[in-house]
Amino acid sequence: MPRDIPIGNGSLLAAFDFDYRIRDFYYPRIGKENHALGSPWRFGVWVDGVFSWLDGHAWTLSLDYLPETLVTAVTATHRSLPLRLYFNDVIDYEQNILVRRVRAQSLADHAMEVRLFFHTDLNVLENEIGDTVFFDPKNDCIVHYKGPRYFMMSCMTPTTLGVTEYAVGGKRHKGLEGTWRDAEDGVLSRNPIAQGAVDSVIGVRLSVPAGGEQACHYWMTVGNSYHDVEGLHRFLIQIGPERLIDRNTDYWRNWVAAGDKDFHDLPSHIVDCYKRSLLILRTQIDRGGAVIAANDTDIWQFNLDTYSYMWPRDGAITAQALDRAGYGGLARKFLEFCTQKIVKYNYSASILSDTGFLMHKYNPDGSVGSSWHAWSRNEEMMLPIQEDETALVLCAIGQHYALHRDIEAIRSLYSPFVTEAADFLLSFRDERTGLPLPSYDLWEEQRGVFTYTTATVIAGLHAAAKLAALFHEDQRAEAYARGAAEIKAAMQRYLYCAGENRFARGIVFEEGVQRRDHTLDASLFGLVLFGGCDPWDEKIAQTLKRVEEALVLKTGIGGMARYEGDTYQLAAGAAGLPGNPWVVCTLWLAQYRIARAVDFPSLRSAIPLLEWATRRARASGVLPEQVHPYTGEYLSVSPLTWSHATFVAAVLDFIEKADMLSRTQLDLAQSARPGRAAKPGVAEKAAGAGP
């Protein structure tokens, strides 16, 4: 089951599933040390002698956030019990504290006792071996621990402070399902300690008047020692859980306000999704700068691995979007993270170069992540990289300087990263064609020379040339600019298929023989997004017209697939379709329409594609990687950082083009006054352009 309503602060992350159960719980890195490991943390209710676990079967659930915050707003109404529950969850922006407020509302004409049960299924340090859980009489809390990880839980009602009802015990061993079963009669056993594979339940009793409501609070503090979690526990009691919720509500609303723009005539629901995407992106970024692709462990059933890694591509696209949106600090942390990684790999000096590139992916702590990219083929050593990942980080550094003009800040990134990476891109080329040497494609499936990768290399070298000129390294600047021009010319020569009047996806190698890969692929939008190609160029227009015709799904759901014949996570009943619709690919089409726009009517042609993405979002605003082509059901992971970053980028593209068109209209209006000459610009292009 994909994830919804993530909350976090860069050190602590909780991700809920569609049944409002925490299923992933990361500390001390976002994406590393998942102490839930996919096991559900349940919430139970006992009322009028009837017990029910909260889920989508017995309850009607609405999962959302308070507007413009990372404070959840969840409503649950039982289908037969006269009870409605309201929840707010928050992880403090500064301290590693999770707080949940529960308001129980009676729908009956009589007073009732409501018993609430908070279940925790910790697998500390990502395994359930050797955990301990105990009742702590010093603080009236429940404590889970193993090694350097501690978790302290407590609660508060209008009449009590601290845990008075609890159960701890074994789980998933010797026939035991878990202590959560102990709650189902409404009474907990109060066993004081358990070790091994363990879980716990805390009980709370509320007296709810007829037609009225009553509230309680539950919290968990997280740290590396008993001293740590006890200190956070006392801090929370001192300020009170209500004040902590309020301060986080205010903090996140002020954080979002920093990204306010003139959204022109974009519909309000697109603006809401833009702001929500910014907040969701924040939850997926580690305090050390790593931008994590997705934190949804259900995907591990596919190949016993997850998306909880930092892909430089995803991270660079996210950093660029956040930088443009007004969050330069987050972008800079990511760029500093990458700068620390572009060091000599020390694998083999016999490869053309073993420095100046980024690896396939990284763990949140900076160590190299798992990979399926081979180091050799046919007994020939090769680099297991995707070259676009290095190139796009160069683009992000170039943009960062262009936005902030902070030469001192960029200096620390220039020599360690820019020169190393640009020198690598310049040298990692085929001497005969001038194209980049083979690497893995952005979809991580094939090795070859791809148009998308080539476009990003051109962009990366252009960015490096400008930065080299900034530091008066004229020879470098000239070499990088010349290299970009040579690669662009080679792309036109070797990757354009005159017979088909379009660009190929790339060049692949089969049994030592190279051939053009003519598969229609959404990544060809990279020609405009990164490669500096004119969207009005006939070669580009014909290429991307063919891509749109082949990959936009004609089902009720719509959207754009990745490429013809895509089988990754292919939905049942999707045979004969090019693949499942991807959010990122659909938004690339929107960005292309925005790039081609010469007036407001043509600019608005991108709005239906932005609306398509908002319709794919959950009520909370969470976007997935891909959806079922007929039902819209989420496939693969959610939320996907890349989807949210691309949505932010597309909205910013729209805003910037609208700003430019507004200025052009103003210039034309002013030039119409006596004694003024018209400025050349978009209007000239519009005069001879079709829709």
Phi and psi in degrees as a GROMACS rama.xvg file:
@    title "Ramachandran Plot"
@    xaxis  label "Phi"
@    yaxis  label "Psi"
@TYPE xy
-60.9946  170.447  PRO-2
-97.5776  157.374  ARG-3
-142.508  166.41  ASP-4
34.0706  62.0071  ILE-5
-68.6786  146.364  PRO-6
-134.549  145.083  ILE-7
-176.987  173.662  GLY-8
-135.441  13.4235  ASN-9
97.5494  -17.772  GLY-10
-120.39  -31.3879  SER-11
-126.857  130.912  LEU-12
-136.88  130.633  LEU-13
-118.847  131.413  ALA-14
-123.547  126.802  ALA-15
-96.8007  153.479  PHE-16
-92.4508  -176.928  ASP-17
-67.2071  -16.4941  PHE-18
-94.1437  13.9564  ASP-19
62.0228  42.4585  TYR-20
-117.739  130.326  ARG-21
-62.0736  128.215  ILE-22
-122.824  -18.8463  ARG-23
-134.391  133.795  ASP-24
-144.405  101.989  PHE-25
-103.337  137.154  TYR-26
-166.142  139.108  TYR-27
-95.6693  6.81685  PRO-28
-120.529  142.575  ARG-29
-71.9987  112.59  ILE-30
100.544  -5.67009  GLY-31
-133.847  136.706  LYS-32
66.29  78.3507  GLU-33
-89.0376  101.478  ASN-34
-83.0624  -2.25013  HIS-35
-97.7113  -38.1092  ALA-36
57.8763  32.8175  LEU-37
88.794  -10.5118  GLY-38
-74.174  133.484  SER-39
-74.3945  138.199  PRO-40
-97.7208  110.34  TRP-41
-86.5255  159.082  ARG-42
-130.046  125.577  PHE-43
-118.518  156.395  GLY-44
-134.881  132.364  VAL-45
-119.999  126.375  TRP-46
-150.652  134.65  VAL-47
53.2071  37.3759  ASP-48
79.7148  3.07183  GLY-49
-113.321  133.474  VAL-50
-109.469  144.535  PHE-51
-149.432  133.182  SER-52
-83.176  138.498  TRP-53
-70.8232  120.475  LEU-54
-161.605  178.431  ASP-55
-77.8214  -4.03695  GLY-56
-85.136  -49.1726  HIS-57
-94.7282  -13.6377  ALA-58
-124.914  149.229  TRP-59
-94.1208  117.852  THR-60
-111.246  141.052  LEU-61
-127.156  113.951  SER-62
-107.687  120.425  LEU-63
-155.628  -174.268  ASP-64
-120.173  157.81  TYR-65
-61.1398  142.257  LEU-66
-52.5867  131.346  PRO-67
57.9354  36.6326  GLU-68
-139.222  172.229  THR-69
-107.836  39.3409  LEU-70
-110.053  121.372  VAL-71
-69.6592  156.38  THR-72
-137.72  95.6294  ALA-73
-115.591  134.026  VAL-74
-119.761  135.878  THR-75
-133.388  124.689  ALA-76
-122.401  124.671  THR-77
-74.1909  145.779  HIS-78
-78.0935  -14.036  ARG-79
-134.915  -29.5773  SER-80
-76.5717  144.817  LEU-81
-82.3216  63.9889  PRO-82
-146.462  137.836  LEU-83
-127.38  137.281  ARG-84
-117.548  141.414  LEU-85
-121.376  130.231  TYR-86
-122.313  144.202  PHE-87
-133.733  124.66  ASN-88
-117.306  142.882  ASP-89
-149.752  142.358  VAL-90
-105.454  124.155  ILE-91
-58.1433  139.197  ASP-92
-65.117  -18.5486  TYR-93
-117.645  -44.7933  GLU-94
-102.53  150.815  GLN-95
-83.7118  74.0146  ASN-96
-132.052  128.998  ILE-97
-104.653  127.315  LEU-98
-122.936  137.43  VAL-99
-125.289  126.953  ARG-100
-104.049  133.057  ARG-101
-123.806  126.69  VAL-102
-112.464  121.676  ARG-103
-100.337  122.508  ALA-104
-112.635  126.579  GLN-105
-79.7748  133.086  SER-106
-106.901  13.9087  LEU-107
-105.555  167.534  ALA-108
-95.8584  19.0874  ASP-109
-141.293  155.228  HIS-110
-66.6858  150.475  ALA-111
-144.093  150.867  MET-112
-93.3713  125.74  GLU-113
-114.086  126.522  VAL-114
-108.731  126.154  ARG-115
-110.561  142.444  LEU-116
-129.447  120.565  PHE-117
-103.83  109.636  PHE-118
-99.3219  141.062  HIS-119
-130.64  124.886  THR-120
-118.169  80.2655  ASP-121
-84.5812  137.585  LEU-122
-121.212  80.2981  ASN-123
-62.8919  137.305  VAL-124
60.1117  31.4908  LEU-125
66.0861  28.0552  GLU-126
-156.915  160.277  ASN-127
-103.899  17.6773  GLU-128
-92.4756  126.181  ILE-129
77.7492  21.793  GLY-130
-78.3554  156.848  ASP-131
-129.36  140.747  THR-132
-134.859  136.855  VAL-133
-150.01  158.218  PHE-134
-83.8147  126.825  PHE-135
-100.031  102.659  ASP-136
-70.9048  -19.8303  PRO-137
-62.4411  -42.0457  LYS-138
-116.297  5.47311  ASN-139
51.991  53.8528  ASP-140
-130.688  167.819  CYS-141
-105.86  135.111  ILE-142
-125.277  127.271  VAL-143
-105.415  141.567  HIS-144
-156.706  158.246  TYR-145
-162.672  128.591  LYS-146
52.9647  -128.554  GLY-147
-90.5493  22.9881  PRO-148
-125.88  124.974  ARG-149
-127.839  143.674  TYR-150
-137.415  118.151  PHE-151
-115.339  129.535  MET-152
-123.111  138.936  MET-153
-150.66  -175.037  SER-154
-156.798  168.388  CYS-155
-150.56  137.062  MET-156
-122.009  175.884  THR-157
-60.5628  -17.5936  PRO-158
-120.885  -9.50147  THR-159
-135.436  153.309  THR-160
-131.15  122.92  LEU-161
104.613  168.78  GLY-162
-83.5471  125.6  VAL-163
-116.287  -23.2986  THR-164
-126.365  129.588  GLU-165
-160.578  165.485  TYR-166
-150.416  137.147  ALA-167
-131.88  148.211  VAL-168
178.483  -168.236  GLY-169
-85.5168  163.271  GLY-170
-147.238  149.478  LYS-171
46.3823  41.5336  ARG-172
-156.588  133.694  HIS-173
53.6099  42.1717  LYS-174
82.8876  -2.18931  GLY-175
-84.1971  128.99  LEU-176
-81.2842  -38.4249  GLU-177
152.442  159.428  GLY-178
-64.6831  -19.2104  THR-179
-56.962  -27.9835  TRP-180
-63.8209  -24.8618  ARG-181
-66.2519  -19.1894  ASP-182
-82.0323  -14.3734  ALA-183
-72.2034  -11.4079  GLU-184
-99.2357  4.56245  ASP-185
84.9389  -0.403065  GLY-186
-130.949  134.797  VAL-187
-103.03  150.677  LEU-188
-81.0287  -18.9626  SER-189
62.0852  31.6551  ARG-190
-63.232  130.784  ASN-191
-83.293  -18.6939  PRO-192
-160.671  151.148  ILE-193
-154.616  153.805  ALA-194
-140.906  160.177  GLN-195
105.334  -129.748  GLY-196
-90.0285  108.869  ALA-197
-134.752  158.243  VAL-198
-142.644  177.949  ASP-199
-148.603  159.756  SER-200
-137.494  135.457  VAL-201
-112.211  133.203  ILE-202
-107.766  145.134  GLY-203
-135.182  137.537  VAL-204
-112.736  132.342  ARG-205
-124.962  138.706  LEU-206
-98.921  110.662  SER-207
-107.395  121.556  VAL-208
-72.2695  160.444  PRO-209
-57.1998  124.895  ALA-210
68.4467  5.30871  GLY-211
-111.055  -164.011  GLY-212
-146.846  163.399  GLU-213
-144.811  148.776  GLN-214
-124.701  156.668  ALA-215
-146.016  168.834  CYS-216
-130.941  143.862  HIS-217
-127.532  146.608  TYR-218
-148.435  160.283  TRP-219
-135.934  131.628  MET-220
-108.471  145.031  THR-221
-130.485  134.783  VAL-222
-164.533  -168.601  GLY-223
-103.95  2.97342  ASN-224
-159.93  166.217  SER-225
-61.5287  -39.5796  TYR-226
-58.0981  -42.5838  HIS-227
-60.3528  -53.1568  ASP-228
-71.657  -31.3038  VAL-229
-66.9054  -40.5034  GLU-230
-62.1247  -42.4775  GLY-231
-66.4742  -37.6888  LEU-232
-60.7157  -45.4017  HIS-233
-68.8231  -36.9058  ARG-234
-58.5368  -44.2827  PHE-235
-65.4312  -43.3548  LEU-236
-61.759  -38.2191  ILE-237
-64.242  -46.0798  GLN-238
-87.9499  -22.9511  ILE-239
89.1703  139.744  GLY-240
-62.8429  -32.4541  PRO-241
-64.5234  -42.1932  GLU-242
-66.3694  -35.7141  ARG-243
-64.8413  -40.7982  LEU-244
-62.8347  -43.4611  ILE-245
-64.074  -42.1  ASP-246
-68.0973  -31.6775  ARG-247
-74.5154  -35.9098  ASN-248
-59.4538  -46.5607  THR-249
-66.6229  -41.725  ASP-250
-59.5431  -49.2707  TYR-251
-71.2135  -31.8553  TRP-252
-67.2943  -37.3737  ARG-253
-69.253  -35.671  ASN-254
-63.1876  -46.3556  TRP-255
-65.2026  -36.1672  VAL-256
-60.7295  -25.6614  ALA-257
-63.9224  -21.6522  ALA-258
-99.8012  11.5073  GLY-259
-62.349  140.868  ASP-260
-134.649  173.182  LYS-261
-85.8465  105.867  ASP-262
-86.2692  6.94677  PHE-263
53.5467  -129.486  HIS-264
-103.603  25.0142  ASP-265
-64.7029  137.087  LEU-266
-58.8886  150.029  PRO-267
-60.6849  -33.3602  SER-268
-70.6884  -26.8006  HIS-269
-72.3263  -41.0335  ILE-270
-62.1023  -42.2487  VAL-271
-61.3943  -42.1336  ASP-272
-67.1869  -34.9889  CYS-273
-60.7045  -49.7693  TYR-274
-65.7854  -39.253  LYS-275
-65.3637  -37.767  ARG-276
-61.7152  -39.4917  SER-277
-59.5101  -44.7959  LEU-278
-66.3365  -42.7924  LEU-279
-65.6291  -39.4667  ILE-280
-57.2295  -38.8774  LEU-281
-61.5046  -34.5557  ARG-282
-69.8861  -21.5018  THR-283
-97.4105  8.80804  GLN-284
-110.155  123.906  ILE-285
-75.0453  153.061  ASP-286
-61.132  -21.6284  ARG-287
-85.9528  -0.856387  GLY-288
107.635  -13.6141  GLY-289
-68.8898  128.966  ALA-290
-97.0951  113.262  VAL-291
-89.1529  138.198  ILE-292
-66.5695  -44.4614  ALA-293
-171.133  146.073  ALA-294
-120.521  79.1243  ASN-295
-142.651  95.8253  ASP-296
-73.9193  -6.89303  THR-297
-61.282  -24.291  ASP-298
-67.3919  -16.5998  ILE-299
-68.9547  -13.6247  TRP-300
-67.3745  -17.3602  GLN-301
-74.8241  -46.0498  PHE-302
-149.889  27.0266  ASN-303
55.7105  39.73  LEU-304
-150.272  171.04  ASP-305
-127.215  -176.231  THR-306
-98.3862  11.3657  TYR-307
-80.3951  59.6647  SER-308
-135.258  164.421  TYR-309
-99.1148  103.561  MET-310
-83.9494  123.688  TRP-311
-55.3525  -33.7651  PRO-312
-62.4885  -55.7643  ARG-313
-58.312  -42.1806  ASP-314
-64.8161  -42.7622  GLY-315
-64.6313  -42.5282  ALA-316
-64.6227  -39.3411  ILE-317
-66.5958  -44.4647  THR-318
-61.2688  -41.4272  ALA-319
-64.2382  -41.9402  GLN-320
-64.1703  -45.7854  ALA-321
-66.196  -38.631  LEU-322
-59.8058  -47.3236  ASP-323
-65.288  -30.5315  ARG-324
-78.9824  -12.926  ALA-325
114.033  12.6759  GLY-326
-116.479  61.291  TYR-327
-63.5799  -29.217  GLY-328
-62.3776  -41.7004  GLY-329
-66.5701  -40.9674  LEU-330
-62.4319  -43.2837  ALA-331
-63.2022  -40.5345  ARG-332
-60.1261  -39.3558  LYS-333
-64.5547  -44.3535  PHE-334
-63.8412  -36.4136  LEU-335
-67.0743  -38.7851  GLU-336
-57.6406  -48.3394  PHE-337
-66.0706  -36.2278  CYS-338
-62.0664  -34.585  THR-339
-71.5925  -18.5713  GLN-340
-92.2292  -20.0923  LYS-341
-86.7743  68.5619  ILE-342
-122.35  169.787  VAL-343
-59.8109  125.79  LYS-344
-76.1646  -21.1448  TYR-345
61.4941  36.4829  ASN-346
-92.3755  -53.4382  TYR-347
-162.331  132.178  SER-348
-80.8388  -4.11329  ALA-349
-83.0831  -13.8739  SER-350
-74.4548  155.25  ILE-351
-47.5101  -46.0585  LEU-352
-152.973  138.878  SER-353
-122.572  32.4013  ASP-354
-146.849  157.202  THR-355
93.2887  6.43481  GLY-356
-131.228  161.346  PHE-357
-100.932  147.45  LEU-358
-76.6353  174.43  MET-359
-51.0053  -53.4338  HIS-360
-161.115  165.129  LYS-361
-131.019  152.727  TYR-362
-73.9829  160.609  ASN-363
-59.5188  -23.844  PRO-364
-86.6052  1.17299  ASP-365
99.3262  -10.0987  GLY-366
-71.9109  156.276  SER-367
-68.3263  133.995  VAL-368
-84.0719  173.995  GLY-369
-63.6942  158.194  SER-370
-156.032  154.053  SER-371
-116.276  11.4077  TRP-372
-83.2674  122.038  HIS-373
-73.2525  151.686  ALA-374
-91.641  -7.31381  TRP-375
-150.869  156.617  SER-376
-149.315  130.036  ARG-377
50.9762  43.9974  ASN-378
65.9522  12.5735  GLU-379
-105.988  128.408  GLU-380
-72.414  142.977  MET-381
-149.72  161.343  MET-382
-82.7421  128.79  LEU-383
-86.7656  63.0178  PRO-384
-126.644  165.571  ILE-385
-114.618  107.628  GLN-386
-62.0324  -28.5861  GLU-387
-61.0757  -25.9602  ASP-388
-65.8546  -42.3601  GLU-389
-67.3073  -44.1713  THR-390
-62.4125  -40.9448  ALA-391
-70.1104  -29.9103  LEU-392
-66.9037  -38.1333  VAL-393
-57.6749  -44.1285  LEU-394
-59.67  -41.5464  CYS-395
-65.466  -37.6433  ALA-396
-66.7063  -43.8666  ILE-397
-59.6722  -43.5005  GLY-398
-64.9848  -38.6446  GLN-399
-59.1974  -42.8667  HIS-400
-69.0043  -42.0098  TYR-401
-59.3818  -34.0121  ALA-402
-79.8267  -38.2411  LEU-403
-108.902  -19.8773  HIS-404
51.6776  36.3582  ARG-405
-100.437  91.5011  ASP-406
-68.6546  -30.9389  ILE-407
-67.5309  -40.2486  GLU-408
-67.1419  -39.3703  ALA-409
-75.5883  -23.2616  ILE-410
-59.4728  -37.8639  ARG-411
-71.2446  -14.4859  SER-412
-98.3953  -18.1501  LEU-413
-69.2475  -62.0342  TYR-414
-67.7505  -44.4741  SER-415
-67.3133  -35.7291  PRO-416
-111.19  -57.8703  PHE-417
-57.2995  -50.9268  VAL-418
-67.7877  -40.9254  THR-419
-62.5022  -48.7274  GLU-420
-67.4516  -43.8721  ALA-421
-66.5567  -39.26  ALA-422
-61.1142  -38.3038  ASP-423
-65.2299  -49.5621  PHE-424
-59.1253  -36.2882  LEU-425
-68.6395  -37.127  LEU-426
-89.07  -24.3615  SER-427
-83.1186  65.3971  PHE-428
-138.005  152.989  ARG-429
-75.9547  123.096  ASP-430
-62.9553  -28.6348  GLU-431
-79.8962  -47.2916  ARG-432
-95.2533  -26.5737  THR-433
85.1508  -5.74048  GLY-434
-75.8473  161.327  LEU-435
-57.425  150.198  PRO-436
-69.9101  163.155  LEU-437
-59.8824  141.531  PRO-438
-149.341  -179.959  SER-439
-79.7348  148.711  TYR-440
-76.8362  169.795  ASP-441
-64.3782  -24.298  LEU-442
-84.3707  -3.55087  TRP-443
66.8206  33.7525  GLU-444
-119.346  -30.9735  GLU-445
-129.748  156.648  GLN-446
-112.494  130.264  ARG-447
176.96  -161.672  GLY-448
-112.299  109.59  VAL-449
-110.347  146.512  PHE-450
-61.08  -42.0966  THR-451
-59.4797  -50.0886  TYR-452
-59.1993  -44.7971  THR-453
-59.7407  -41.9088  THR-454
-62.1523  -40.0581  ALA-455
-70.2089  -34.3698  THR-456
-64.5888  -42.2291  VAL-457
-57.5047  -46.9846  ILE-458
-64.5399  -41.8689  ALA-459
-62.8225  -41.7503  GLY-460
-68.9021  -37.1322  LEU-461
-60.5052  -44.3198  HIS-462
-62.5323  -42.8272  ALA-463
-64.7434  -37.4427  ALA-464
-61.6664  -43.5453  ALA-465
-64.6556  -39.8987  LYS-466
-70.3626  -37.745  LEU-467
-62.9911  -40.9956  ALA-468
-63.7616  -35.8879  ALA-469
-57.9411  -38.8705  LEU-470
-95.8115  16.6865  PHE-471
58.305  31.1618  HIS-472
-95.19  77.5378  GLU-473
-65.2192  -36.5424  ASP-474
-65.9919  -42.2644  GLN-475
-62.2127  -47.3214  ARG-476
-57.7115  -44.3825  ALA-477
-65.4459  -41.1377  GLU-478
-64.9103  -42.0622  ALA-479
-67.5536  -43.6618  TYR-480
-64.3533  -41.8204  ALA-481
-65.1656  -41.4297  ARG-482
-61.0536  -41.9156  GLY-483
-61.8674  -42.5238  ALA-484
-65.1491  -40.3618  ALA-485
-65.1046  -41.5303  GLU-486
-68.0033  -38.0618  ILE-487
-64.4664  -39.847  LYS-488
-65.773  -39.9933  ALA-489
-66.2123  -36.0076  ALA-490
-62.2452  -43.0656  MET-491
-64.8072  -35.1908  GLN-492
-78.9972  -44.1835  ARG-493
-103.014  -21.9465  TYR-494
-105.409  -6.14995  LEU-495
-93.8647  131.736  TYR-496
-105.095  100.34  CYS-497
-60.8994  -36.56  ALA-498
-63.3118  -31.9301  GLY-499
-101.828  -2.55001  GLU-500
57.0525  42.1734  ASN-501
-163.004  166.542  ARG-502
-81.361  147.085  PHE-503
-81.5602  159.757  ALA-504
-63.2356  -36.0659  ARG-505
170.619  -167.824  GLY-506
-118.771  125.233  ILE-507
-119.061  167.087  VAL-508
-123.954  128.094  PHE-509
-130.385  114.632  GLU-510
53.6194  43.2979  GLU-511
81.3367  -2.17099  GLY-512
-109.213  131.406  VAL-513
-93.3096  146.899  GLN-514
-147.217  153.973  ARG-515
-74.1522  137.414  ARG-516
-97.5838  110.97  ASP-517
-92.7579  9.14843  HIS-518
-57.708  131.926  THR-519
-75.4695  122.609  LEU-520
-134.942  134.707  ASP-521
-62.6388  -21.1299  ALA-522
-63.2859  -16.0377  SER-523
-64.7506  -15.4126  LEU-524
-61.9728  -18.7306  PHE-525
-60.1233  -21.4075  GLY-526
-57.0701  -38.1985  LEU-527
-90.4574  -43.127  VAL-528
-67.6206  -32.3488  LEU-529
-127.074  -34.1441  PHE-530
-81.1253  1.75602  GLY-531
70.3244  17.4478  GLY-532
-82.2138  142.582  CYS-533
-68.4852  120.348  ASP-534
-62.6345  -16.9982  PRO-535
-92.5897  -5.84826  TRP-536
-60.4309  134.654  ASP-537
-60.6354  -37.6006  GLU-538
-63.1028  -42.2954  LYS-539
-68.7163  -46.3075  ILE-540
-59.5498  -43.8817  ALA-541
-67.5344  -39.2897  GLN-542
-60.6292  -50.2485  THR-543
-78.211  -22.4266  LEU-544
-64.6133  -44.2245  LYS-545
-63.9026  -39.5701  ARG-546
-61.0288  -47.8182  VAL-547
-61.607  -45.4609  GLU-548
-61.5819  -36.9227  GLU-549
-82.607  -30.5007  ALA-550
-109.917  -17.0392  LEU-551
-72.2717  123.519  VAL-552
-75.706  137.731  LEU-553
-94.592  19.811  LYS-554
-86.0203  177.154  THR-555
-64.3323  -26.1009  GLY-556
-78.985  -38.1889  ILE-557
74.9934  -153.523  GLY-558
84.9982  176.097  GLY-559
-120.006  134.676  MET-560
-79.8655  169.18  ALA-561
-70.9016  -52.5292  ARG-562
-162.797  164.783  TYR-563
-60.6386  129.322  GLU-564
79.0325  20.3953  GLY-565
-67.8124  127.522  ASP-566
-112.947  -2.49249  THR-567
-67.1041  121.032  TYR-568
56.2552  28.5977  GLN-569
-57.759  129.937  LEU-570
-69.8681  149.013  ALA-571
-61.0752  135.593  ALA-572
82.1798  9.2078  GLY-573
-97.9889  9.65845  ALA-574
-58.3497  138.392  ALA-575
92.2882  -10.8244  GLY-576
-94.8912  157.657  LEU-577
-66.0706  -24.1037  PRO-578
159.116  -173.093  GLY-579
-78.8676  150.109  ASN-580
-71.736  132.304  PRO-581
-106.225  140.609  TRP-582
-63.2686  -46.6438  VAL-583
-58.4943  -46.9837  VAL-584
-65.0456  -39.8739  CYS-585
-64.45  -38.3576  THR-586
-71.5498  -28.4855  LEU-587
-60.9857  -39.6541  TRP-588
-62.5381  -39.8055  LEU-589
-61.8328  -43.7315  ALA-590
-64.0455  -36.1291  GLN-591
-66.03  -42.7735  TYR-592
-63.1289  -37.7376  ARG-593
-65.2843  -42.1251  ILE-594
-61.5742  -34.3798  ALA-595
-83.2342  -12.3584  ARG-596
-64.673  133.175  ALA-597
-119.489  -5.14176  VAL-598
-156.523  174.133  ASP-599
-65.9794  -38.22  PHE-600
-59.5521  -42.6176  PRO-601
-71.7786  -31.8774  SER-602
-63.9421  -38.9117  LEU-603
-68.861  -10.8493  ARG-604
-65.9936  -15.4789  SER-605
-82.8022  -19.5367  ALA-606
-61.3963  -42.7227  ILE-607
-58.0107  -30.6767  PRO-608
-74.6763  -37.3044  LEU-609
-64.826  -38.5662  LEU-610
-67.0867  -34.9942  GLU-611
-57.3795  -43.968  TRP-612
-65.1054  -41.6128  ALA-613
-64.8284  -32.8345  THR-614
-70.4808  -24.0124  ARG-615
-80.4012  -15.7707  ARG-616
-73.5621  151.893  ALA-617
-68.0121  170.99  ARG-618
-56.4652  -29.743  ALA-619
-75.364  -14.4642  SER-620
97.4099  -1.89739  GLY-621
-68.2426  132.837  VAL-622
-111.185  141.809  LEU-623
-92.233  -175.355  PRO-624
-77.9717  -49.3345  GLU-625
-151.856  163.847  GLN-626
-133.734  163.51  VAL-627
-66.2298  133.589  HIS-628
-69.7719  -13.7411  PRO-629
-112.407  -37.6327  TYR-630
-102.545  -20.1296  THR-631
80.3706  1.05877  GLY-632
-57.4034  143.084  GLU-633
-69.0162  132.148  TYR-634
-119.336  146.562  LEU-635
67.1798  -140.834  SER-636
-99.69  160.369  VAL-637
-155.171  150.443  SER-638
-72.2087  147.363  PRO-639
-98.732  121.697  LEU-640
-56.3614  -43.9474  THR-641
-57.8564  -40.757  TRP-642
-62.157  -47.458  SER-643
-67.3887  -39.7975  HIS-644
-63.7546  -40.2122  ALA-645
-70.1089  -34.2558  THR-646
-62.763  -46.2349  PHE-647
-59.221  -45.2802  VAL-648
-62.2811  -41.7159  ALA-649
-65.5726  -40.6842  ALA-650
-64.934  -41.0605  VAL-651
-65.1591  -38.0184  LEU-652
-57.5936  -45.7904  ASP-653
-59.6243  -47.3574  PHE-654
-61.6754  -45.0122  ILE-655
-66.4765  -38.6251  GLU-656
-69.1745  -38.2941  LYS-657
-63.6005  -39.9902  ALA-658
-59.8918  -44.9671  ASP-659
-64.2905  -43.344  MET-660
-64.8476  -36.4243  LEU-661
-65.069  -42.4038  SER-662
-64.0596  -39.3167  ARG-663
-63.4507  -42.6727  THR-664
-62.9147  -38.582  GLN-665
-65.4763  -43.1981  LEU-666
-61.3447  -42.4774  ASP-667
-64.7535  -39.101  LEU-668
-65.7911  -40.9348  ALA-669
-69.5798  -37.1917  GLN-670
-69.6071  -20.0813  SER-671
-74.3847  -13.834  ALA-672
-73.2608  151.044  ARG-673
-56.4104  138.135  PRO-674
83.4595  7.15067  GLY-675
-117.667  144.167  ARG-676
-104.622  142.611  ALA-677
-70.2975  142.442  ALA-678
-84.425  139.24  LYS-679
-69.3583  148.077  PRO-680
176.154  -144.057  GLY-681
-61.8626  -32.4536  VAL-682
-58.8017  -38.519  ALA-683
-63.4668  -40.7259  GLU-684
-67.4787  -39.11  LYS-685
-63.8996  -33.1123  ALA-686
-62.157  -32.0445  ALA-687
-109.139  14.048  GLY-688
-108.166  145.231  ALA-689
-85.1784  177.632  GLY-690
